């Protein structure tokens, strides 16, 4: 959908607000768009970032699901959909979202990494270890993030107990 110059300027302003972490201002600026454009792909991408920044997980979930359905080959939307689902307290459902997407993205470490996080939160430590190992094999840069990730704390705690 081609955007009018005024709408393009609105989106540029929204991008600026998002970059500055001014999510409420970005959201307000999106509301100035023509109502017909509010569900356009370009707008939904920005809404996703805004809702993430505002920690409006339920709204983020809805938008991410729409993006994932519209653009099935983009892993970002699936991961965002699962993440928002996890944040609203449905970790098992988040894991299912990623398991369903995994065949489309077999070489994406982020899928295995997030599955490891969700397994940890669900108390499935051995599965988490295996998935984390696979994530590291695919993309070793996940190692540094794993050390700081609160979702993986049950795994690190279990390893400490094995050493003691």
Buried (B, 14 or more C-beta within 10 A) or exposed (E): EEBEEEBEEBBEBBBEBBEEEBBEBBBEBBEEBEEEBEEBEBBBBBBBBBBBBBEBBEBBBBBBBBBBEEBEEBBBBBBBBBBBBBBBEBBEBBBBBBEEBBEEBEEBBBBBBBBBBBBBBBEBBEBBBBBBEBBBEBBEEBEEEBEEBEBBEBBBEBEEEEEE
